[in-house]
Amino acid sequence: MSSTPATQVRLKAYPTGVVGPDTWTVTHDAPAAPGPNQVLLQLQMLSVDPGMRGWITPKRSYMPPVQPGEVMRAFGVGTVLESQAKAFVPGDVVTGFTGVQTVGVVDAMFLRKVDLSLAPASSYLSGLGMTGYTAYFGLLDVGKPKPGQTVVVSAAAGAVGSMVCQIAKIQGCRVVGIAGGPDKTAYLRDVLGVEAVIDYKADGLDQALKAAAPGGVDLYFDNVGGAVLDSVLMQIKRHGRVVLCGGVSQYADAQQVRGPANYLQLIAQSGTMQGFTMMDYMHRVPEAVAQILEWQAAGKLQFREHILHGIASFPQAFDMIFSGANQGKLLIDLQG
Ligand SMILES: NC(=O)c1ccc[n+]([C@@H]2O[C@H](COP(=O)([O-])OP(=O)(O)OC[C@H]3O[C@@H](n4cnc5c(N)ncnc54)[C@H](OP(=O)(O)O)[C@@H]3O)[C@@H](O)[C@H]2O)c1
C-alpha cells in the first residue's frame, strides 16, 4: 500500500434522470501498489465530459458502464510515481483513462505519454486530447466537408463544437453555430468569426436556420440531438450529411430517448446520417495532434478551456455540462 494521501470520487448508484448528490461518494482510500502492466499516478488535471452520463447508465454502449463502488471513469493527465509497465518510468507525464481521483493505480494500456514542453496539461485534455481528435476525425473523416459548403454545428461554443467550427472554417466552409445564450453566440461570432450564429434558447430555431442557411445545409455536425436535429433535418440539402457526434439533450433518461422525427428528409434528399466514436480513431491520434498543433501555432485555431479547481468540484462540474454553464472544455485542476 502507498502512503500517498488520495481522494476518489466513486459511483454510488446508477442515477435515474437528473444526476444528483446521491450519485457520488467520496473516499480517501490509500492506493494499492501497482500490479503487472499498471502504474501509480499523481493526477494533475481531469476532464469532465457529457459522455460520462452514458458511462453511469447500465445500457449497451461503446464501453461497459462504471460499476457502483468503482472510481468514476474520466480522462486525466498525471505523473507516474511507480511503474510496473515497460512503457513508463517514474516521472513520465501521461494521459488517458485515469479516473476521478487525485492519486491512483491505472492500467498502462489506457495511457500514452505527453510532452509538457510542447503544451500544458490542460491542452492534452482539450484541443490535443479526446476533444480535439473527436472534432478532427468527426468533421474531416466522417463529414468530409468541401470548401464553400454550409456546415451547421450544435453545442458550437462547447469543447468539441468550437473545434469543429474552427476546423470547418480552415476547410473554407461557411459555418453556422448554434449555442445557448448571448455570451456563447458572441464568442462564436466575435472571437471565432463564424458566419452566422443562432441562440437556440431565444431564437425561433426553424426560422433562424432558414435565415442563416438560405441555400440549405450541406453538413450538420450534431452534438445535441432532439429538437435541434429535427430542425436541421428540415433544411438538409440534396445529398446532405449529418454527423452524429453526440446527443446531449437525450442523455438524462436512457429509457426515453427521442429519435429524429424528421428523418424521412434523408430519403427525400438522398442524405446520409452517420455516427462515430473517438474510439474508432485511436490509432490515428498522432496525425490529429500534429495537425492541430500546426494550426494552433499558425494562429488558425484556439482551445477554449473552462477550469475548475479541486476534486471536490466534480459533482458541480458534472451539472455544469448539462445546464450549459461551461464555456468551453470543462476541466478540473487538481493542483490549484
Ligand atoms: N462521438 C464521440 O466519440 C464523442 C467524443 C466526445 C464528445 N462527444 C459528444 O460531443 C458533444 C459535445 O461534447 P463536449 O465535451 O464538447 O461538451 P460541451 O459542448 O463543452 O458541453 C456540453 C454542452 O451541451 C449543451 N447542452 C447541454 N444540454 C443541452 C440540451 N438539453 N440541449 C441542447 N444543448 C445542450 C450546452 O451548451 P449550450 O449552452 O450551447 O446549450 C453544454 O455547454 C456531446 O454530445 C458529447 O457526448 C462525442
The ligand as an SDF file (V2000), in Angstrom:
LIG
                    3D

 48 52  0  0  0  0  0  0  0  0999 V2000
  -18.6040   10.5380  -30.5450 N   0  0  0  0  0  0  0  0  0  0  0  0
  -17.6020   10.7260  -29.7070 C   0  0  0  0  0  0  0  0  0  0  0  0
  -16.6340    9.9610  -29.6570 O   0  0  0  0  0  0  0  0  0  0  0  0
  -17.6360   11.9040  -28.7890 C   0  0  0  0  0  0  0  0  0  0  0  0
  -16.4730   12.3130  -28.0940 C   0  0  0  0  0  0  0  0  0  0  0  0
  -16.5430   13.4490  -27.2990 C   0  0  0  0  0  0  0  0  0  0  0  0
  -17.7310   14.1430  -27.1650 C   0  0  0  0  0  0  0  0  0  0  0  0
  -18.8310   13.6810  -27.8320 N   0  0  0  0  0  0  0  0  0  0  0  0
  -20.1170   14.3830  -27.7460 C   0  0  0  0  0  0  0  0  0  0  0  0
  -19.9140   15.7010  -28.2100 O   0  0  0  0  0  0  0  0  0  0  0  0
  -20.8810   16.5480  -27.6090 C   0  0  0  0  0  0  0  0  0  0  0  0
  -20.1690   17.7700  -27.0470 C   0  0  0  0  0  0  0  0  0  0  0  0
  -19.2900   17.3480  -26.0090 O   0  0  0  0  0  0  0  0  0  0  0  0
  -18.2980   18.3960  -25.3280 P   0  0  0  0  0  0  0  0  0  0  0  0
  -17.3560   17.6280  -24.4940 O   0  0  0  0  0  0  0  0  0  0  0  0
  -17.7720   19.2980  -26.3720 O   0  0  0  0  0  0  0  0  0  0  0  0
  -19.2630   19.1980  -24.3530 O   0  0  0  0  0  0  0  0  0  0  0  0
  -19.5700   20.7720  -24.3820 P   0  0  0  0  0  0  0  0  0  0  0  0
  -20.1800   21.0980  -25.7050 O   0  0  0  0  0  0  0  0  0  0  0  0
  -18.3790   21.5220  -23.9620 O   0  0  0  0  0  0  0  0  0  0  0  0
  -20.6630   20.8800  -23.2340 O   0  0  0  0  0  0  0  0  0  0  0  0
  -21.9440   20.3830  -23.4100 C   0  0  0  0  0  0  0  0  0  0  0  0
  -22.8530   21.4840  -23.9850 C   0  0  0  0  0  0  0  0  0  0  0  0
  -24.0320   20.8790  -24.4630 O   0  0  0  0  0  0  0  0  0  0  0  0
  -25.0560   21.8330  -24.4580 C   0  0  0  0  0  0  0  0  0  0  0  0
  -26.2620   21.2330  -23.8940 N   0  0  0  0  0  0  0  0  0  0  0  0
  -26.4170   20.6950  -22.6540 C   0  0  0  0  0  0  0  0  0  0  0  0
  -27.6830   20.2450  -22.5040 N   0  0  0  0  0  0  0  0  0  0  0  0
  -28.3210   20.5100  -23.6840 C   0  0  0  0  0  0  0  0  0  0  0  0
  -29.6490   20.2950  -24.1580 C   0  0  0  0  0  0  0  0  0  0  0  0
  -30.5700   19.7060  -23.3700 N   0  0  0  0  0  0  0  0  0  0  0  0
  -29.9590   20.7020  -25.4150 N   0  0  0  0  0  0  0  0  0  0  0  0
  -29.0360   21.2950  -26.2010 C   0  0  0  0  0  0  0  0  0  0  0  0
  -27.7700   21.5320  -25.7990 N   0  0  0  0  0  0  0  0  0  0  0  0
  -27.4210   21.1410  -24.5640 C   0  0  0  0  0  0  0  0  0  0  0  0
  -24.5840   23.0050  -23.6000 C   0  0  0  0  0  0  0  0  0  0  0  0
  -24.2620   24.0770  -24.4850 O   0  0  0  0  0  0  0  0  0  0  0  0
  -25.3500   25.2470  -24.7810 P   0  0  0  0  0  0  0  0  0  0  0  0
  -25.1790   26.2110  -23.6410 O   0  0  0  0  0  0  0  0  0  0  0  0
  -24.9380   25.7600  -26.0940 O   0  0  0  0  0  0  0  0  0  0  0  0
  -26.6930   24.5890  -24.7430 O   0  0  0  0  0  0  0  0  0  0  0  0
  -23.3310   22.4750  -22.9400 C   0  0  0  0  0  0  0  0  0  0  0  0
  -22.3900   23.5040  -22.6820 O   0  0  0  0  0  0  0  0  0  0  0  0
  -21.5900   15.7060  -26.5590 C   0  0  0  0  0  0  0  0  0  0  0  0
  -22.8010   15.2360  -27.1060 O   0  0  0  0  0  0  0  0  0  0  0  0
  -20.6460   14.5550  -26.3350 C   0  0  0  0  0  0  0  0  0  0  0  0
  -21.2900   13.4050  -25.8430 O   0  0  0  0  0  0  0  0  0  0  0  0
  -18.8040   12.5830  -28.6330 C   0  0  0  0  0  0  0  0  0  0  0  0
  1  2  1  0
  2  3  2  0
  2  4  1  0
  4  5  1  0
  4 48  2  0
  5  6  2  0
  6  7  1  0
  7  8  2  0
  8  9  1  0
  8 48  1  0
  9 10  1  0
  9 46  1  0
 10 11  1  0
 11 12  1  0
 11 44  1  0
 12 13  1  0
 13 14  1  0
 14 15  2  0
 14 16  1  0
 14 17  1  0
 17 18  1  0
 18 19  2  0
 18 20  1  0
 18 21  1  0
 21 22  1  0
 22 23  1  0
 23 24  1  0
 23 42  1  0
 24 25  1  0
 25 26  1  0
 25 36  1  0
 26 27  1  0
 26 35  1  0
 27 28  2  0
 28 29  1  0
 29 30  1  0
 29 35  2  0
 30 31  1  0
 30 32  2  0
 32 33  1  0
 33 34  2  0
 34 35  1  0
 36 37  1  0
 36 42  1  0
 37 38  1  0
 38 39  2  0
 38 40  1  0
 38 41  1  0
 42 43  1  0
 44 45  1  0
 44 46  1  0
 46 47  1  0
M  CHG  2   8   1  16  -1
M  END
$$$$
